[in-house]
Amino acid sequence: MAEGTIKRLTDKGFGFIDTGTESDMFFHMSNLDGVRYEELHEGQRVSYTPGHGPKGPRAENVKPL
């Protein structure tokens, strides 16, 4: 699993993870594992599985560390 830091959360149920590279990883609240979207906060460390969605790369199985 990859690790990163939540860079931004929106009020629409999705966010972005800073992966330590040039591009951030999109995630949707439906891709969370063992945590509710409301429990996440910007700056929080998470692990995730890189995946691919209909609009490009996305994080799956996102869970806090």
C-alpha positions in Angstrom: 0.0 0.0 0.0 1.1 3.5 -0.7 1.1 6.3 1.9 0.4 10.0 1.7 -1.1 13.0 3.4 -4.6 14.4 2.9 -4.1 17.7 1.1 -7.7 18.8 0.6 -11.2 17.7 1.5 -14.4 19.1 -0.1 -18.0 19.3 1.2 -19.0 17.1 -1.8 -17.5 13.9 -0.4 -14.1 13.7 -2.1 -10.6 14.9 -1.5 -7.0 14.7 -2.7 -3.9 13.0 -1.2 -0.5 14.5 -1.5 1.6 11.5 -2.7 5.0 13.2 -2.5 5.2 13.4 -6.3 4.0 16.1 -8.7 0.5 14.8 -9.0 -2.1 14.4 -6.2 -4.3 11.3 -5.9 -8.1 11.8 -6.0 -10.3 9.8 -3.7 -14.1 9.6 -3.1 -15.7 8.8 0.2 -17.0 5.5 -1.3 -13.3 4.4 -1.4 -12.7 4.7 2.4 -11.9 1.6 4.4 -12.9 1.5 8.1 -13.4 5.2 8.5 -16.1 7.7 7.7 -15.4 10.7 5.5 -16.4 13.1 8.4 -13.6 11.6 10.6 -10.8 12.6 8.2 -9.0 15.9 8.3 -6.5 17.8 6.1 -2.9 17.0 7.1 -3.8 13.4 8.2 -1.6 10.6 7.1 -3.3 7.8 5.2 -2.5 4.6 3.3 -4.2 3.7 0.0 -4.1 1.4 -3.0 -3.5 3.2 -6.3 -6.4 2.5 -8.7 -8.1 3.8 -11.8 -11.5 5.4 -12.0 -13.6 6.7 -14.9 -11.8 10.0 -14.9 -8.2 8.8 -14.3 -6.1 7.7 -11.3 -7.8 7.4 -7.9 -7.0 6.1 -4.4 -8.9 3.1 -3.2 -9.1 1.4 0.2 -8.1 4.7 1.9 -7.6 4.4 5.7 -5.8 6.5 8.3 -2.5 5.5 9.7 
